[in-house]
C-alpha cells in the first residue's frame, strides 16, 4: 500500500486482519501501521476511527487499540408485525410517493448513499474533498472557536452579522434586502421544508417545475402537499403553462430554480423572469426561489442574472440560499429571505421545528465568507467545475455521442442526458453499477409519468478528471 491509499482501503485491510485477533487483543501501534502500509498517520487515525465507529475495535488513550468484544444477543426479538398495520393507516394529511409508502425519501436516500470505493460516483451532489476548501474551513472553525460566546445560544433568527451578509449576497449591489428580511437556516433542504410548511396547508397543491429536484418533492409530500408539474423547456419554466396551472389548481405556491436548474441546467430566460412574478402576483401566490447553484457558476459562465428576489418589492418571492453546495456537506448553513408578514410565519415554523441553528456553525460560516480565502475558493471552484464539465462532455462525445446534451451548461454540477425512446433507464443504472459506475435515473425527477427516459451524471464527487473519463468508459459498457 502506498501513500496514496485511501482511508477506506486501509480500513478494509485492517477489518480483514481482525479475524486473526482474539477479543481484547491489542493491535499494532499507529507507528507500526504507518511503517507497514506506507501511509500517513492521519490515514491510520481515520481508518481506526472508522473501525471504532463500526464497533470492531476499541481505542483506549495511552494504552492502544484493541479488538472489541463481540456483541452478545440480549434477548429474542419481539413481535413487531403490528407495525405493518400501524404504518399502513396513513392519516389523511400524509402524502406518499407514487407507488410507495412514507414521504418518498427513497430518492433522497439514494443520493446520500456512498458507493463502495471501487465504484466511480457520478451520482452524488456534494463536492469531493478535493474540491472542498478544507484548509479555509479548518481555519474558520478555529477562529470561530476562539470567539467569546461561540457556545452560547444564538438569536432564533440567526446571528445579525451573518443575516446581514446573506442580505447583501442575495439582494445584490443595489441592496434591496437587509438583515431584517433574512432567517438563517440549517442548509437549503431545511429552508425548503420551512418554506413549504409555512406557505401551504396539508392537502393543498403546490406547483413545481418538471423535471425538478427530488429532494424538494420529498419535502412537499412529507408536508402532505400535492406536487403539480409545470414543464420546463430550454428557456426554463413554461410561463404559459404556469398561468394555466395556477388557474386550474388555485395553488398558492410555485417552487422553482431559475438559475442552473436541477436537473436540466437551464437558466430562466430574461423575458420569462418578469412573467413568473406577474403570474404569481395575479394568482395571489408565492414563488419559492431555490437559488442553490449561484456559487456553482463555471469559469466560462456569462454574467449571472440577479435572483428573482432582487426584483421583487412586493414580497412575492421567498428566496432560498445555501453555503453547503459550494463548501462542504457538513457546513449546513443557509438562509430564507422574504418581505412582509410571511417572514414571521417562516420564523414561527422554523422555531417550532429546530429552535435555532447551532451557533458554532454560524460563527464558522461568518469567518469563512469574511476571509480572503472565500473569494479564492470560489475562483478555484469555478475553474474546476468548468474543467470537469468539459472532460465529461468530451468523454461522452467519444463514447456515447448520441447522449451529449444540445446545450452546454455553464453552472451547476451535472449533465442531463436524454436517452433513446424505449430505453429502460432503471436497467441502465443497474447495469452501470455492475460495471463500476453510479449514475442517476431520471424518473424520480418527475411528479407524473416521465415524457422520456433520462440519466443525470454528476461530476463533483470524484477525486479528479481521470475518474470522470473512466466513469464514462464504464457507462458505455452498461448499454446493450
C-alpha positions in Angstrom: 0.0 0.0 0.0 1.4 3.4 -1.0 1.0 6.9 0.3 -2.0 7.5 -2.0 -4.0 4.7 -0.4 -7.4 5.8 0.9 -8.7 5.6 4.4 -11.4 3.2 3.1 -8.7 0.8 1.7 -6.7 0.7 4.9 -9.9 0.2 6.9 -10.8 -2.7 4.7 -7.4 -4.3 5.1 -7.5 -3.9 8.9 -11.1 -5.2 9.0 -10.0 -8.4 7.3 -7.0 -8.8 9.6 -9.1 -8.6 12.7 -10.2 -12.2 12.2 -6.7 -13.2 13.3 -7.1 -11.5 16.7 -8.8 -12.7 19.7 -11.3 -10.4 21.6 -9.4 -7.8 23.6 -6.1 -8.4 21.8 -4.1 -5.3 21.1 -3.5 -4.2 17.5 -0.1 -2.9 16.3 0.7 0.7 17.2 -0.1 3.5 14.8 3.6 3.9 14.2 3.9 0.3 13.2 0.8 0.6 10.9 2.3 3.7 9.2 5.5 1.8 8.5 3.9 -1.4 7.4 1.4 0.1 5.0 3.4 3.2 4.0 0.5 5.6 4.8 0.3 8.8 6.8 -0.5 8.9 10.5 -3.7 10.8 9.6 -4.8 7.9 7.3 -4.1 5.4 10.1 -6.0 7.5 12.6 -9.1 7.9 10.3 -9.1 4.2 9.4 -9.0 3.2 13.1 -11.8 5.7 13.8 -13.9 4.0 11.0 -13.4 0.6 12.7 -14.2 2.1 16.1 -17.4 3.6 14.7 -18.4 0.1 13.4 -17.8 -1.4 16.8 -15.0 -3.6 15.7 -12.2 -2.0 17.8 -11.9 0.0 21.0 -9.4 2.8 21.4 -8.0 3.4 24.9 -6.0 6.5 25.2 -2.5 5.8 26.5 -2.9 2.0 26.1 -3.6 1.4 22.4 -6.3 -0.1 20.1 -7.9 -3.4 20.9 -10.3 -5.8 19.1 -13.7 -5.2 20.5 -15.8 -7.8 22.3 -18.5 -9.2 20.1 -21.9 -8.1 21.0 -24.0 -10.8 22.7 -27.7 -11.3 22.0 -29.6 -9.7 24.8 -32.9 -11.5 24.2 -35.3 -12.6 21.5 -36.9 -10.1 19.1 -40.5 -9.3 20.0 -43.4 -9.5 17.6 -43.2 -6.3 15.5 -45.8 -7.4 12.9 -48.3 -5.0 14.4 -46.3 -2.2 12.9 -47.4 -3.2 9.4 -51.0 -2.2 10.3 -50.0 1.0 12.1 -47.7 2.2 9.4 -50.2 1.5 6.6 -53.0 3.5 8.2 -51.8 6.9 6.9 -53.5 9.9 8.4 -55.5 11.9 5.8 -52.8 14.7 5.7 -49.9 12.3 4.9 -48.8 12.3 1.3 -46.8 9.4 -0.1 -44.6 9.0 -3.1 -46.4 7.4 -6.1 -46.4 3.7 -5.8 -44.7 3.7 -2.4 -45.1 4.4 1.3 -43.9 7.2 3.6 -42.9 10.6 2.5 -41.0 9.4 -0.6 -37.5 9.5 0.8 -36.1 6.8 -1.4 -34.6 9.1 -4.0 -33.1 11.3 -1.3 -31.5 8.3 0.5 -30.2 7.1 -2.8 -28.5 10.5 -3.4 -26.9 10.3 0.0 -25.7 6.7 -0.2 -21.9 6.4 -0.6 -21.0 3.7 -3.1 -18.2 1.3 -2.5 -14.6 2.6 -3.1 -14.3 0.6 -6.3 -17.3 2.4 -7.8 -16.9 5.7 -9.6 -19.6 8.1 -8.2 -21.3 10.1 -10.9 -24.4 10.3 -8.7 -23.6 12.4 -5.6 -24.4 16.1 -5.3 -21.8 17.3 -2.9 -18.2 18.4 -3.6 -15.5 15.8 -3.3 -13.0 16.6 -0.6 -10.5 17.6 -3.3 -12.9 20.4 -4.2 -13.8 21.5 -0.7 -12.0 24.4 1.0 -10.8 22.2 3.8 -8.0 24.5 5.0 -10.1 27.6 4.9 -12.9 25.7 6.7 -10.5 24.5 9.4 -9.1 27.9 9.9 -12.5 29.5 10.1 -13.6 26.9 12.6 -10.5 27.5 14.7 -11.1 31.3 14.7 -14.8 30.8 15.5 -13.9 28.5 18.4 -11.8 31.3 20.0 -14.7 33.9 19.7 -16.2 34.7 23.1 -19.8 33.4 23.3 -19.4 30.9 20.4 -21.1 28.2 22.5 -23.9 30.4 23.8 -27.4 30.4 22.4 -27.8 32.4 19.2 -30.8 34.5 18.3 -33.5 32.3 16.8 -33.4 34.3 13.5 -29.6 33.8 13.3 -26.5 35.9 14.0 -27.1 39.5 13.0 -23.8 39.7 11.1 -24.5 36.5 9.1 -28.0 37.7 8.3 -26.6 41.0 7.1 -24.1 39.1 4.8 -26.8 37.0 3.3 -28.9 40.1 2.7 -26.1 41.7 0.7 -25.3 38.4 -1.1 -28.9 37.9 -2.1 -30.0 41.4 -2.7 -27.1 42.3 -5.0 -25.3 45.6 -5.3 -28.5 47.7 -5.1 -29.0 46.5 -1.5 -32.7 45.6 -1.9 -32.7 43.4 1.2 -31.4 44.0 4.8 -30.8 41.7 7.7 -34.3 42.0 9.0 -35.5 40.2 5.8 -33.4 37.1 6.5 -33.6 34.0 8.6 -30.5 31.7 9.0 -31.4 28.0 8.3 -29.7 24.7 8.7 -28.9 24.4 5.0 -31.1 24.6 1.8 -33.1 21.4 2.5 -34.2 22.8 5.9 -35.1 26.1 4.3 -37.3 24.4 1.7 -39.0 22.4 4.4 -39.7 25.5 6.4 -41.0 27.5 3.4 -43.3 24.8 2.1 -44.8 24.1 5.6 -45.3 27.8 6.2 -46.9 28.6 2.9 -49.1 25.7 2.0 -51.7 23.8 4.1 -51.6 20.0 4.2 -53.6 18.6 1.3 -53.2 21.6 -1.0 -51.5 21.7 -4.4 -48.0 23.2 -4.9 -46.7 23.9 -8.4 -43.3 22.6 -9.3 -41.0 22.5 -12.3 -41.0 19.3 -14.3 -38.5 17.8 -14.0 -37.3 19.0 -10.7 -35.1 18.2 -7.6 -36.4 15.0 -6.0 -35.5 16.3 -2.5 -38.0 19.1 -2.9 -40.7 16.6 -3.9 -39.9 14.6 -0.8 -40.3 17.7 1.3 -43.6 18.5 -0.3 -45.0 15.0 0.1 -43.8 14.8 3.7 -45.7 18.0 4.4 -48.9 16.5 3.0 -48.8 18.6 -0.2 -49.7 17.6 -3.7 -46.9 18.5 -6.3 -48.4 19.6 -9.6 -45.9 19.7 -12.5 -45.3 22.6 -14.9 -43.0 21.6 -17.8 -39.5 23.2 -18.3 -38.0 23.7 -21.7 -34.6 25.1 -22.8 -35.6 28.6 -21.5 -36.8 27.5 -18.1 -40.4 27.0 -16.9 -43.1 27.4 -19.4 -44.8 30.5 -18.2 -47.9 29.9 -20.4 -48.5 26.6 -18.7 -47.6 28.2 -15.3 -50.6 30.6 -15.7 -52.9 27.7 -16.7 -51.7 25.6 -13.7 -52.4 28.4 -11.3 -55.9 28.9 -12.7 -56.7 25.1 -12.8 -55.4 24.3 -9.3 -55.8 27.6 -7.3 -52.4 26.8 -5.9 -50.7 29.4 -3.7 -47.1 28.3 -4.1 -44.7 27.7 -7.0 -41.2 26.3 -6.4 -38.6 27.0 -9.0 -34.8 27.0 -9.6 -34.3 29.9 -12.1 -30.5 29.5 -12.2 -28.9 26.3 -13.5 -32.0 24.3 -12.7 -31.6 20.8 -11.3 -31.6 18.6 -13.3 -31.8 20.3 -16.7 -29.2 23.0 -16.1 -31.4 25.7 -17.7 -31.4 29.4 -16.8 -34.7 31.2 -16.8 -34.9 33.4 -19.9 -35.0 37.2 -19.3 -38.4 37.5 -20.9 -39.8 34.9 -18.5 -38.5 36.3 -15.3 -41.0 39.2 -15.1 -43.7 36.8 -16.3 -43.2 34.4 -13.4 -43.6 37.2 -10.9 -46.6 38.8 -12.7 -48.4 35.4 -13.0 -47.8 34.6 -9.3 -48.8 38.1 -8.2 -52.1 37.8 -10.2 -52.8 34.4 -8.6 -52.1 35.8 -5.1 -49.3 33.2 -4.8 -45.8 32.9 -3.5 -42.7 31.9 -5.5 -40.1 29.9 -3.6 -36.9 30.6 -5.4 -34.3 27.8 -4.7 -31.1 29.6 -5.7 -28.9 26.5 -4.9 -26.4 26.9 -7.7 -25.4 30.6 -7.6 -21.9 29.7 -6.2 -21.5 26.9 -8.7 -21.1 29.1 -11.8 -18.3 27.8 -14.1 -15.3 29.9 -15.1 -16.6 30.4 -18.6 -20.1 31.4 -17.5 -21.6 34.7 -18.8 -22.6 37.2 -16.1 -25.3 35.8 -13.8 -28.8 37.3 -13.6 -29.8 38.7 -10.2 -32.1 36.5 -8.2 -35.8 37.0 -8.7 -35.9 38.2 -5.1 -33.8 41.2 -6.1 -36.5 42.4 -8.5 -39.4 41.8 -6.1 -40.5 44.8 -3.9 -44.0 43.2 -3.2 -42.9 40.2 -1.3 -43.9 37.6 -3.9 -40.6 35.7 -3.7 -39.4 33.6 -0.7 -35.7 33.1 -1.5 -33.6 30.1 -0.5 -29.8 30.4 -0.4 -27.2 27.9 1.0 -23.5 27.7 1.5 -23.4 23.9 1.6 -23.2 23.1 -2.1 -20.1 25.3 -2.6 -18.3 24.3 0.5 -18.9 21.0 2.4 -22.0 18.8 3.1 -21.3 19.4 6.8 -21.4 23.2 6.6 -25.2 23.1 6.8 -25.8 26.9 6.7 -28.4 28.6 4.5 -30.9 31.4 4.5 -34.5 32.3 3.8 -35.3 35.8 2.8 -38.8 37.3 2.5 -40.6 40.6 2.8 -43.8 41.2 4.7 -45.9 39.2 7.2 -44.7 35.9 5.6 -41.4 36.3 7.3 -43.0 35.9 10.8 -44.8 32.8 9.6 -41.5 31.3 8.3 -39.8 32.2 11.6 -42.6 30.6 13.7 -42.3 27.3 11.7 -38.5 27.2 12.0 -38.5 27.9 15.7 -41.0 25.1 16.3 -39.1 22.6 14.2 -35.5 23.3 15.3 -35.3 26.3 17.8 -32.3 27.7 16.1 -29.2 26.9 14.1 -26.1 25.8 16.1 -24.1 28.9 16.8 -20.6 27.4 16.2 -21.7 26.6 12.6 -22.9 30.1 12.1 -19.7 31.6 13.5 -17.7 29.3 11.3 -19.7 30.4 8.2 -19.2 34.0 9.1 -15.5 33.6 9.5 -15.3 31.8 6.2 -17.2 34.2 4.0 -15.4 37.2 5.6 -11.9 35.8 4.8 -9.8 36.3 1.6 -9.8 32.5 1.3 -13.5 32.6 0.3 -13.1 34.5 -2.9 -10.0 32.4 -3.7 -12.0 29.2 -3.2 -14.9 30.4 -5.4 -12.4 31.2 -8.3 -10.7 27.8 -7.9 -14.1 26.0 -7.8 -15.3 27.8 -10.9 -12.3 26.7 -12.8 -12.5 23.1 -11.6 -16.2 22.9 -12.5 -15.5 24.1 -16.0 -12.7 21.6 -16.4 -14.7 18.7 -15.1 -17.8 19.6 -17.2 -15.5 19.8 -20.3 -13.9 16.5 -19.5 -17.2 14.7 -19.1 -18.6 16.2 -22.3 -15.5 15.2 -24.2 -15.6 11.7 -22.9 -19.3 11.4 -23.8 -18.7 12.7 -27.3 -16.2 9.9 -27.8 -18.0 7.0 -26.1 -21.7 7.9 -26.3 -22.1 10.8 -28.8 -25.9 10.4 -29.1 -26.3 11.3 -25.4 -24.4 14.6 -25.5 -26.7 17.5 -24.4 -27.6 20.1 -27.0 -26.7 22.9 -24.7 -23.6 23.1 -22.6 -24.4 24.1 -19.0 -22.3 26.9 -17.6 -23.2 26.3 -14.0 -24.2 23.5 -11.6 -22.5 20.2 -11.3 -24.3 17.7 -13.5 -25.4 16.8 -17.1 -28.9 15.8 -18.0 -28.9 13.1 -20.7 -31.8 12.2 -22.9 -31.9 8.5 -23.6 -33.3 7.0 -26.8 -37.1 6.3 -26.6 -37.8 2.9 -25.2 -34.6 2.7 -23.1 -35.1 1.2 -19.7 -33.3 3.8 -17.6 -33.5 1.6 -14.4 -31.9 -1.3 -16.2 -29.1 1.1 -17.5 -28.4 2.4 -14.0 -28.3 -1.1 -12.5 -26.0 -2.3 -15.3 -23.8 0.7 -14.8 -23.4 -0.1 -11.1 -22.4 -3.6 -12.0 -19.8 -2.2 -14.3 -18.5 0.1 -11.5 -20.1 3.5 -12.0 -23.0 5.0 -10.2 -25.4 7.2 -12.2 -28.9 8.6 -11.5 -32.0 7.6 -13.3 -34.3 10.4 -14.5 -37.6 9.0 -13.3 -37.6 10.4 -9.7 -37.2 14.0 -11.1 -40.8 13.8 -12.5 -44.0 14.0 -10.5 -46.0 12.2 -13.1 -45.0 9.7 -15.9 -41.8 10.9 -17.5 -42.1 12.0 -21.1 -38.8 10.2 -21.9 -36.0 8.3 -20.2 -33.1 10.2 -18.8 -29.9 9.9 -16.9 -28.2 12.5 -14.7 -24.4 12.5 -14.4 -22.7 14.5 -11.6 -19.1 15.5 -12.0 -18.2 16.8 -8.5 -17.9 13.7 -6.4 -14.8 12.1 -7.9 -11.2 12.9 -6.9 -10.3 14.2 -10.4 -11.0 14.2 -14.1 -9.3 10.8 -14.7 -12.2 9.1 -12.8 -14.7 11.0 -15.0 -13.2 9.6 -18.1 -13.1 6.1 -16.7 -16.7 6.5 -15.5 -17.9 7.2 -19.0 -15.9 4.3 -20.3 -17.7 2.0 -17.8 -21.1 3.6 -18.5 -20.6 2.8 -22.2 -20.3 -0.9 -21.3 -23.6 -0.7 -19.4 -25.5 -0.1 -22.7 -26.6 -3.1 -24.7 
